[in-house]
Amino acid sequence: MEAGLAPITIGLMLSTGYLLARGAYTGWAAAALTGGTTVLVLWTRVNPLWLFALGALLGLAGLV
């Protein structure tokens, strides 16, 4: 049963991420930040909270 739910869980997580990214798109800088964050989360062991903090700092600085 657990093996059958894994693809559903992954699909729900990816679709939620897509919807959030689509709503957050405000320009090329935001798209680059979203894409870079996605790549780092999927292919490294970097904690996503650090990436969210980086995005928040860039937003506060007015860069995104």
DOVEX-428379 format. One record per atom (N, C-alpha, C, O): x, y, z; chain; residue number from 1; residue in three letters; atom name. Coordinates in steps of 0.02 Angstrom, whole numbers. Example, Ala and Ser with C-alpha at 12.3 -4.5 7.8 and 13.67 -1.06 7.14 Angstrom:
BEGIN
<c1: 660; c2: -284; c3: 390; unit: A; pos: 1; code: ALA; site: N>
<c1: 615; c2: -225; c3: 390; unit: A; pos: 1; code: ALA; site: CA>
<c1: 660; c2: -165; c3: 390; unit: A; pos: 1; code: ALA; site: C>
<c1: 712; c2: -166; c3: 423; unit: A; pos: 1; code: ALA; site: O>
<c1: 642; c2: -112; c3: 354; unit: A; pos: 2; code: SER; site: N>
<c1: 684; c2: -53; c3: 357; unit: A; pos: 2; code: SER; site: CA>
<c1: 645; c2: 2; c3: 394; unit: A; pos: 2; code: SER; site: C>
<c1: 670; c2: 57; c3: 402; unit: A; pos: 2; code: SER; site: O>
REM end
This chain:
BEGIN
<c1: 41; c2: -60; c3: 0; unit: A; pos: 1; code: MET; site: N>
<c1: 0; c2: 0; c3: 0; unit: A; pos: 1; code: MET; site: CA>
<c1: 44; c2: 63; c3: 0; unit: A; pos: 1; code: MET; site: C>
<c1: 30; c2: 110; c3: -37; unit: A; pos: 1; code: MET; site: O>
<c1: 96; c2: 63; c3: 41; unit: A; pos: 2; code: GLU; site: N>
<c1: 139; c2: 122; c3: 44; unit: A; pos: 2; code: GLU; site: CA>
<c1: 174; c2: 135; c3: -23; unit: A; pos: 2; code: GLU; site: C>
<c1: 182; c2: 193; c3: -42; unit: A; pos: 2; code: GLU; site: O>
<c1: 194; c2: 82; c3: -57; unit: A; pos: 3; code: ALA; site: N>
<c1: 228; c2: 91; c3: -122; unit: A; pos: 3; code: ALA; site: CA>
<c1: 180; c2: 122; c3: -173; unit: A; pos: 3; code: ALA; site: C>
<c1: 202; c2: 158; c3: -217; unit: A; pos: 3; code: ALA; site: O>
<c1: 117; c2: 108; c3: -168; unit: A; pos: 4; code: GLY; site: N>
<c1: 68; c2: 137; c3: -214; unit: A; pos: 4; code: GLY; site: CA>
<c1: 53; c2: 209; c3: -200; unit: A; pos: 4; code: GLY; site: C>
<c1: 32; c2: 246; c3: -245; unit: A; pos: 4; code: GLY; site: O>
<c1: 62; c2: 231; c3: -138; unit: A; pos: 5; code: LEU; site: N>
<c1: 47; c2: 301; c3: -120; unit: A; pos: 5; code: LEU; site: CA>
<c1: 106; c2: 348; c3: -134; unit: A; pos: 5; code: LEU; site: C>
<c1: 96; c2: 408; c3: -138; unit: A; pos: 5; code: LEU; site: O>
<c1: 166; c2: 321; c3: -142; unit: A; pos: 6; code: ALA; site: N>
<c1: 224; c2: 363; c3: -153; unit: A; pos: 6; code: ALA; site: CA>
<c1: 218; c2: 405; c3: -217; unit: A; pos: 6; code: ALA; site: C>
<c1: 230; c2: 465; c3: -214; unit: A; pos: 6; code: ALA; site: O>
<c1: 199; c2: 376; c3: -275; unit: A; pos: 7; code: PRO; site: N>
<c1: 192; c2: 418; c3: -335; unit: A; pos: 7; code: PRO; site: CA>
<c1: 138; c2: 471; c3: -328; unit: A; pos: 7; code: PRO; site: C>
<c1: 144; c2: 526; c3: -355; unit: A; pos: 7; code: PRO; site: O>
<c1: 85; c2: 455; c3: -293; unit: A; pos: 8; code: ILE; site: N>
<c1: 31; c2: 504; c3: -283; unit: A; pos: 8; code: ILE; site: CA>
<c1: 56; c2: 561; c3: -240; unit: A; pos: 8; code: ILE; site: C>
<c1: 42; c2: 619; c3: -255; unit: A; pos: 8; code: ILE; site: O>
<c1: 93; c2: 545; c3: -188; unit: A; pos: 9; code: THR; site: N>
<c1: 121; c2: 597; c3: -143; unit: A; pos: 9; code: THR; site: CA>
<c1: 169; c2: 642; c3: -181; unit: A; pos: 9; code: THR; site: C>
<c1: 166; c2: 703; c3: -174; unit: A; pos: 9; code: THR; site: O>
<c1: 212; c2: 613; c3: -221; unit: A; pos: 10; code: ILE; site: N>
<c1: 260; c2: 653; c3: -259; unit: A; pos: 10; code: ILE; site: CA>
<c1: 224; c2: 697; c3: -310; unit: A; pos: 10; code: ILE; site: C>
<c1: 242; c2: 755; c3: -318; unit: A; pos: 10; code: ILE; site: O>
<c1: 174; c2: 670; c3: -343; unit: A; pos: 11; code: GLY; site: N>
<c1: 135; c2: 709; c3: -390; unit: A; pos: 11; code: GLY; site: CA>
<c1: 99; c2: 768; c3: -358; unit: A; pos: 11; code: GLY; site: C>
<c1: 98; c2: 822; c3: -386; unit: A; pos: 11; code: GLY; site: O>
<c1: 71; c2: 757; c3: -299; unit: A; pos: 12; code: LEU; site: N>
<c1: 38; c2: 811; c3: -263; unit: A; pos: 12; code: LEU; site: CA>
<c1: 87; c2: 865; c3: -242; unit: A; pos: 12; code: LEU; site: C>
<c1: 72; c2: 925; c3: -246; unit: A; pos: 12; code: LEU; site: O>
<c1: 146; c2: 845; c3: -220; unit: A; pos: 13; code: MET; site: N>
<c1: 197; c2: 893; c3: -200; unit: A; pos: 13; code: MET; site: CA>
<c1: 221; c2: 934; c3: -260; unit: A; pos: 13; code: MET; site: C>
<c1: 229; c2: 995; c3: -254; unit: A; pos: 13; code: MET; site: O>
<c1: 233; c2: 902; c3: -316; unit: A; pos: 14; code: LEU; site: N>
<c1: 255; c2: 938; c3: -376; unit: A; pos: 14; code: LEU; site: CA>
<c1: 202; c2: 984; c3: -403; unit: A; pos: 14; code: LEU; site: C>
<c1: 217; c2: 1040; c3: -424; unit: A; pos: 14; code: LEU; site: O>
<c1: 139; c2: 963; c3: -402; unit: A; pos: 15; code: SER; site: N>
<c1: 86; c2: 1006; c3: -427; unit: A; pos: 15; code: SER; site: CA>
<c1: 75; c2: 1066; c3: -381; unit: A; pos: 15; code: SER; site: C>
<c1: 61; c2: 1121; c3: -405; unit: A; pos: 15; code: SER; site: O>
<c1: 82; c2: 1057; c3: -316; unit: A; pos: 16; code: THR; site: N>
<c1: 77; c2: 1113; c3: -270; unit: A; pos: 16; code: THR; site: CA>
<c1: 134; c2: 1162; c3: -281; unit: A; pos: 16; code: THR; site: C>
<c1: 124; c2: 1223; c3: -281; unit: A; pos: 16; code: THR; site: O>
<c1: 194; c2: 1135; c3: -290; unit: A; pos: 17; code: GLY; site: N>
<c1: 252; c2: 1178; c3: -303; unit: A; pos: 17; code: GLY; site: CA>
<c1: 243; c2: 1218; c3: -368; unit: A; pos: 17; code: GLY; site: C>
<c1: 260; c2: 1277; c3: -371; unit: A; pos: 17; code: GLY; site: O>
<c1: 215; c2: 1185; c3: -419; unit: A; pos: 18; code: TYR; site: N>
<c1: 203; c2: 1220; c3: -482; unit: A; pos: 18; code: TYR; site: CA>
<c1: 153; c2: 1277; c3: -473; unit: A; pos: 18; code: TYR; site: C>
<c1: 163; c2: 1332; c3: -499; unit: A; pos: 18; code: TYR; site: O>
<c1: 99; c2: 1264; c3: -437; unit: A; pos: 19; code: LEU; site: N>
<c1: 49; c2: 1316; c3: -426; unit: A; pos: 19; code: LEU; site: CA>
<c1: 77; c2: 1375; c3: -386; unit: A; pos: 19; code: LEU; site: C>
<c1: 62; c2: 1433; c3: -401; unit: A; pos: 19; code: LEU; site: O>
<c1: 118; c2: 1360; c3: -335; unit: A; pos: 20; code: LEU; site: N>
<c1: 148; c2: 1414; c3: -296; unit: A; pos: 20; code: LEU; site: CA>
<c1: 198; c2: 1454; c3: -338; unit: A; pos: 20; code: LEU; site: C>
<c1: 201; c2: 1515; c3: -333; unit: A; pos: 20; code: LEU; site: O>
<c1: 237; c2: 1419; c3: -379; unit: A; pos: 21; code: ALA; site: N>
<c1: 286; c2: 1453; c3: -421; unit: A; pos: 21; code: ALA; site: CA>
<c1: 252; c2: 1497; c3: -473; unit: A; pos: 21; code: ALA; site: C>
<c1: 275; c2: 1552; c3: -487; unit: A; pos: 21; code: ALA; site: O>
<c1: 198; c2: 1472; c3: -501; unit: A; pos: 22; code: ARG; site: N>
<c1: 162; c2: 1511; c3: -551; unit: A; pos: 22; code: ARG; site: CA>
<c1: 132; c2: 1574; c3: -521; unit: A; pos: 22; code: ARG; site: C>
<c1: 132; c2: 1627; c3: -553; unit: A; pos: 22; code: ARG; site: O>
<c1: 108; c2: 1569; c3: -460; unit: A; pos: 23; code: GLY; site: N>
<c1: 80; c2: 1628; c3: -427; unit: A; pos: 23; code: GLY; site: CA>
<c1: 133; c2: 1677; c3: -404; unit: A; pos: 23; code: GLY; site: C>
<c1: 119; c2: 1737; c3: -397; unit: A; pos: 23; code: GLY; site: O>
<c1: 194; c2: 1654; c3: -392; unit: A; pos: 24; code: ALA; site: N>
<c1: 247; c2: 1697; c3: -368; unit: A; pos: 24; code: ALA; site: CA>
<c1: 286; c2: 1730; c3: -424; unit: A; pos: 24; code: ALA; site: C>
<c1: 329; c2: 1772; c3: -411; unit: A; pos: 24; code: ALA; site: O>
<c1: 272; c2: 1712; c3: -486; unit: A; pos: 25; code: TYR; site: N>
<c1: 310; c2: 1739; c3: -542; unit: A; pos: 25; code: TYR; site: CA>
<c1: 295; c2: 1813; c3: -551; unit: A; pos: 25; code: TYR; site: C>
<c1: 238; c2: 1833; c3: -564; unit: A; pos: 25; code: TYR; site: O>
<c1: 347; c2: 1854; c3: -544; unit: A; pos: 26; code: THR; site: N>
<c1: 340; c2: 1926; c3: -554; unit: A; pos: 26; code: THR; site: CA>
<c1: 391; c2: 1954; c3: -602; unit: A; pos: 26; code: THR; site: C>
<c1: 395; c2: 2014; c3: -612; unit: A; pos: 26; code: THR; site: O>
<c1: 431; c2: 1912; c3: -632; unit: A; pos: 27; code: GLY; site: N>
<c1: 483; c2: 1935; c3: -679; unit: A; pos: 27; code: GLY; site: CA>
<c1: 537; c2: 1882; c3: -687; unit: A; pos: 27; code: GLY; site: C>
<c1: 532; c2: 1827; c3: -659; unit: A; pos: 27; code: GLY; site: O>
<c1: 589; c2: 1900; c3: -724; unit: A; pos: 28; code: TRP; site: N>
<c1: 642; c2: 1852; c3: -738; unit: A; pos: 28; code: TRP; site: CA>
<c1: 682; c2: 1835; c3: -676; unit: A; pos: 28; code: TRP; site: C>
<c1: 704; c2: 1778; c3: -669; unit: A; pos: 28; code: TRP; site: O>
<c1: 692; c2: 1883; c3: -630; unit: A; pos: 29; code: ALA; site: N>
<c1: 730; c2: 1870; c3: -570; unit: A; pos: 29; code: ALA; site: CA>
<c1: 695; c2: 1819; c3: -525; unit: A; pos: 29; code: ALA; site: C>
<c1: 726; c2: 1774; c3: -497; unit: A; pos: 29; code: ALA; site: O>
<c1: 629; c2: 1827; c3: -519; unit: A; pos: 30; code: ALA; site: N>
<c1: 590; c2: 1780; c3: -478; unit: A; pos: 30; code: ALA; site: CA>
<c1: 590; c2: 1711; c3: -510; unit: A; pos: 30; code: ALA; site: C>
<c1: 593; c2: 1660; c3: -475; unit: A; pos: 30; code: ALA; site: O>
<c1: 586; c2: 1708; c3: -577; unit: A; pos: 31; code: ALA; site: N>
<c1: 587; c2: 1644; c3: -611; unit: A; pos: 31; code: ALA; site: CA>
<c1: 655; c2: 1610; c3: -603; unit: A; pos: 31; code: ALA; site: C>
<c1: 658; c2: 1549; c3: -593; unit: A; pos: 31; code: ALA; site: O>
<c1: 709; c2: 1648; c3: -606; unit: A; pos: 32; code: ALA; site: N>
<c1: 776; c2: 1620; c3: -596; unit: A; pos: 32; code: ALA; site: CA>
<c1: 785; c2: 1595; c3: -525; unit: A; pos: 32; code: ALA; site: C>
<c1: 814; c2: 1541; c3: -514; unit: A; pos: 32; code: ALA; site: O>
<c1: 760; c2: 1632; c3: -476; unit: A; pos: 33; code: LEU; site: N>
<c1: 764; c2: 1611; c3: -406; unit: A; pos: 33; code: LEU; site: CA>
<c1: 724; c2: 1548; c3: -395; unit: A; pos: 33; code: LEU; site: C>
<c1: 746; c2: 1502; c3: -360; unit: A; pos: 33; code: LEU; site: O>
<c1: 664; c2: 1544; c3: -423; unit: A; pos: 34; code: THR; site: N>
<c1: 622; c2: 1485; c3: -416; unit: A; pos: 34; code: THR; site: CA>
<c1: 655; c2: 1424; c3: -449; unit: A; pos: 34; code: THR; site: C>
<c1: 656; c2: 1370; c3: -420; unit: A; pos: 34; code: THR; site: O>
<c1: 681; c2: 1433; c3: -509; unit: A; pos: 35; code: GLY; site: N>
<c1: 714; c2: 1378; c3: -544; unit: A; pos: 35; code: GLY; site: CA>
<c1: 777; c2: 1355; c3: -507; unit: A; pos: 35; code: GLY; site: C>
<c1: 788; c2: 1294; c3: -501; unit: A; pos: 35; code: GLY; site: O>
<c1: 817; c2: 1402; c3: -483; unit: A; pos: 36; code: GLY; site: N>
<c1: 877; c2: 1383; c3: -446; unit: A; pos: 36; code: GLY; site: CA>
<c1: 861; c2: 1347; c3: -381; unit: A; pos: 36; code: GLY; site: C>
<c1: 894; c2: 1299; c3: -363; unit: A; pos: 36; code: GLY; site: O>
<c1: 810; c2: 1370; c3: -347; unit: A; pos: 37; code: THR; site: N>
<c1: 789; c2: 1338; c3: -285; unit: A; pos: 37; code: THR; site: CA>
<c1: 764; c2: 1267; c3: -299; unit: A; pos: 37; code: THR; site: C>
<c1: 781; c2: 1221; c3: -262; unit: A; pos: 37; code: THR; site: O>
<c1: 726; c2: 1259; c3: -352; unit: A; pos: 38; code: THR; site: N>
<c1: 700; c2: 1193; c3: -371; unit: A; pos: 38; code: THR; site: CA>
<c1: 757; c2: 1145; c3: -385; unit: A; pos: 38; code: THR; site: C>
<c1: 757; c2: 1088; c3: -362; unit: A; pos: 38; code: THR; site: O>
<c1: 806; c2: 1168; c3: -424; unit: A; pos: 39; code: VAL; site: N>
<c1: 863; c2: 1125; c3: -441; unit: A; pos: 39; code: VAL; site: CA>
<c1: 902; c2: 1105; c3: -379; unit: A; pos: 39; code: VAL; site: C>
<c1: 920; c2: 1047; c3: -370; unit: A; pos: 39; code: VAL; site: O>
<c1: 916; c2: 1154; c3: -335; unit: A; pos: 40; code: LEU; site: N>
<c1: 954; c2: 1138; c3: -275; unit: A; pos: 40; code: LEU; site: CA>
<c1: 917; c2: 1091; c3: -228; unit: A; pos: 40; code: LEU; site: C>
<c1: 947; c2: 1046; c3: -199; unit: A; pos: 40; code: LEU; site: O>
<c1: 852; c2: 1100; c3: -222; unit: A; pos: 41; code: VAL; site: N>
<c1: 813; c2: 1056; c3: -178; unit: A; pos: 41; code: VAL; site: CA>
<c1: 810; c2: 985; c3: -206; unit: A; pos: 41; code: VAL; site: C>
<c1: 814; c2: 936; c3: -168; unit: A; pos: 41; code: VAL; site: O>
<c1: 804; c2: 978; c3: -272; unit: A; pos: 42; code: LEU; site: N>
<c1: 797; c2: 911; c3: -301; unit: A; pos: 42; code: LEU; site: CA>
<c1: 863; c2: 873; c3: -304; unit: A; pos: 42; code: LEU; site: C>
<c1: 864; c2: 812; c3: -298; unit: A; pos: 42; code: LEU; site: O>
<c1: 919; c2: 909; c3: -315; unit: A; pos: 43; code: TRP; site: N>
<c1: 982; c2: 873; c3: -328; unit: A; pos: 43; code: TRP; site: CA>
<c1: 1036; c2: 882; c3: -275; unit: A; pos: 43; code: TRP; site: C>
<c1: 1091; c2: 857; c3: -285; unit: A; pos: 43; code: TRP; site: O>
<c1: 1022; c2: 917; c3: -221; unit: A; pos: 44; code: THR; site: N>
<c1: 1070; c2: 922; c3: -166; unit: A; pos: 44; code: THR; site: CA>
<c1: 1035; c2: 909; c3: -100; unit: A; pos: 44; code: THR; site: C>
<c1: 975; c2: 898; c3: -98; unit: A; pos: 44; code: THR; site: O>
<c1: 1074; c2: 909; c3: -48; unit: A; pos: 45; code: ARG; site: N>
<c1: 1045; c2: 898; c3: 18; unit: A; pos: 45; code: ARG; site: CA>
<c1: 1040; c2: 963; c3: 57; unit: A; pos: 45; code: ARG; site: C>
<c1: 1038; c2: 963; c3: 119; unit: A; pos: 45; code: ARG; site: O>
<c1: 1036; c2: 1020; c3: 22; unit: A; pos: 46; code: VAL; site: N>
<c1: 1030; c2: 1085; c3: 54; unit: A; pos: 46; code: VAL; site: CA>
<c1: 961; c2: 1090; c3: 85; unit: A; pos: 46; code: VAL; site: C>
<c1: 911; c2: 1071; c3: 55; unit: A; pos: 46; code: VAL; site: O>
<c1: 959; c2: 1115; c3: 146; unit: A; pos: 47; code: ASN; site: N>
<c1: 895; c2: 1124; c3: 181; unit: A; pos: 47; code: ASN; site: CA>
<c1: 856; c2: 1179; c3: 146; unit: A; pos: 47; code: ASN; site: C>
<c1: 882; c2: 1235; c3: 137; unit: A; pos: 47; code: ASN; site: O>
<c1: 794; c2: 1166; c3: 125; unit: A; pos: 48; code: PRO; site: N>
<c1: 754; c2: 1216; c3: 90; unit: A; pos: 48; code: PRO; site: CA>
<c1: 743; c2: 1280; c3: 130; unit: A; pos: 48; code: PRO; site: C>
<c1: 731; c2: 1333; c3: 101; unit: A; pos: 48; code: PRO; site: O>
<c1: 746; c2: 1276; c3: 196; unit: A; pos: 49; code: LEU; site: N>
<c1: 735; c2: 1337; c3: 236; unit: A; pos: 49; code: LEU; site: CA>
<c1: 789; c2: 1389; c3: 223; unit: A; pos: 49; code: LEU; site: C>
<c1: 776; c2: 1448; c3: 226; unit: A; pos: 49; code: LEU; site: O>
<c1: 851; c2: 1367; c3: 210; unit: A; pos: 50; code: TRP; site: N>
<c1: 904; c2: 1414; c3: 193; unit: A; pos: 50; code: TRP; site: CA>
<c1: 889; c2: 1449; c3: 127; unit: A; pos: 50; code: TRP; site: C>
<c1: 901; c2: 1509; c3: 119; unit: A; pos: 50; code: TRP; site: O>
<c1: 862; c2: 1412; c3: 80; unit: A; pos: 51; code: LEU; site: N>
<c1: 845; c2: 1442; c3: 16; unit: A; pos: 51; code: LEU; site: CA>
<c1: 786; c2: 1490; c3: 22; unit: A; pos: 51; code: LEU; site: C>
<c1: 785; c2: 1542; c3: -11; unit: A; pos: 51; code: LEU; site: O>
<c1: 738; c2: 1473; c3: 64; unit: A; pos: 52; code: PHE; site: N>
<c1: 682; c2: 1518; c3: 76; unit: A; pos: 52; code: PHE; site: CA>
<c1: 706; c2: 1582; c3: 109; unit: A; pos: 52; code: PHE; site: C>
<c1: 683; c2: 1637; c3: 93; unit: A; pos: 52; code: PHE; site: O>
<c1: 753; c2: 1575; c3: 156; unit: A; pos: 53; code: ALA; site: N>
<c1: 782; c2: 1634; c3: 189; unit: A; pos: 53; code: ALA; site: CA>
<c1: 819; c2: 1678; c3: 139; unit: A; pos: 53; code: ALA; site: C>
<c1: 814; c2: 1739; c3: 141; unit: A; pos: 53; code: ALA; site: O>
<c1: 856; c2: 1647; c3: 94; unit: A; pos: 54; code: LEU; site: N>
<c1: 891; c2: 1685; c3: 41; unit: A; pos: 54; code: LEU; site: CA>
<c1: 841; c2: 1723; c3: -3; unit: A; pos: 54; code: LEU; site: C>
<c1: 851; c2: 1781; c3: -19; unit: A; pos: 54; code: LEU; site: O>
<c1: 787; c2: 1690; c3: -21; unit: A; pos: 55; code: GLY; site: N>
<c1: 735; c2: 1722; c3: -61; unit: A; pos: 55; code: GLY; site: CA>
<c1: 703; c2: 1780; c3: -24; unit: A; pos: 55; code: GLY; site: C>
<c1: 688; c2: 1832; c3: -53; unit: A; pos: 55; code: GLY; site: O>
<c1: 692; c2: 1771; c3: 41; unit: A; pos: 56; code: ALA; site: N>
<c1: 664; c2: 1826; c3: 82; unit: A; pos: 56; code: ALA; site: CA>
<c1: 710; c2: 1885; c3: 85; unit: A; pos: 56; code: ALA; site: C>
<c1: 689; c2: 1943; c3: 81; unit: A; pos: 56; code: ALA; site: O>
<c1: 775; c2: 1871; c3: 94; unit: A; pos: 57; code: LEU; site: N>
<c1: 824; c2: 1926; c3: 96; unit: A; pos: 57; code: LEU; site: CA>
<c1: 828; c2: 1963; c3: 29; unit: A; pos: 57; code: LEU; site: C>
<c1: 833; c2: 2024; c3: 28; unit: A; pos: 57; code: LEU; site: O>
<c1: 827; c2: 1926; c3: -25; unit: A; pos: 58; code: LEU; site: N>
<c1: 827; c2: 1958; c3: -91; unit: A; pos: 58; code: LEU; site: CA>
<c1: 763; c2: 1999; c3: -102; unit: A; pos: 58; code: LEU; site: C>
<c1: 766; c2: 2052; c3: -133; unit: A; pos: 58; code: LEU; site: O>
<c1: 707; c2: 1975; c3: -76; unit: A; pos: 59; code: GLY; site: N>
<c1: 645; c2: 2013; c3: -82; unit: A; pos: 59; code: GLY; site: CA>
<c1: 647; c2: 2076; c3: -40; unit: A; pos: 59; code: GLY; site: C>
<c1: 624; c2: 2129; c3: -62; unit: A; pos: 59; code: GLY; site: O>
<c1: 674; c2: 2071; c3: 21; unit: A; pos: 60; code: LEU; site: N>
<c1: 680; c2: 2131; c3: 63; unit: A; pos: 60; code: LEU; site: CA>
<c1: 727; c2: 2183; c3: 33; unit: A; pos: 60; code: LEU; site: C>
<c1: 717; c2: 2243; c3: 41; unit: A; pos: 60; code: LEU; site: O>
<c1: 778; c2: 2159; c3: -2; unit: A; pos: 61; code: ALA; site: N>
<c1: 825; c2: 2205; c3: -33; unit: A; pos: 61; code: ALA; site: CA>
<c1: 796; c2: 2235; c3: -97; unit: A; pos: 61; code: ALA; site: C>
<c1: 826; c2: 2281; c3: -126; unit: A; pos: 61; code: ALA; site: O>
<c1: 739; c2: 2210; c3: -119; unit: A; pos: 62; code: GLY; site: N>
<c1: 707; c2: 2237; c3: -179; unit: A; pos: 62; code: GLY; site: CA>
<c1: 733; c2: 2208; c3: -244; unit: A; pos: 62; code: GLY; site: C>
<c1: 720; c2: 2236; c3: -298; unit: A; pos: 62; code: GLY; site: O>
<c1: 770; c2: 2154; c3: -240; unit: A; pos: 63; code: LEU; site: N>
<c1: 798; c2: 2123; c3: -300; unit: A; pos: 63; code: LEU; site: CA>
<c1: 750; c2: 2075; c3: -334; unit: A; pos: 63; code: LEU; site: C>
<c1: 757; c2: 2060; c3: -393; unit: A; pos: 63; code: LEU; site: O>
<c1: 701; c2: 2051; c3: -298; unit: A; pos: 64; code: VAL; site: N>
<c1: 652; c2: 2004; c3: -326; unit: A; pos: 64; code: VAL; site: CA>
<c1: 583; c2: 2031; c3: -314; unit: A; pos: 64; code: VAL; site: C>
<c1: 534; c2: 2000; c3: -334; unit: A; pos: 64; code: VAL; site: O>
REM end
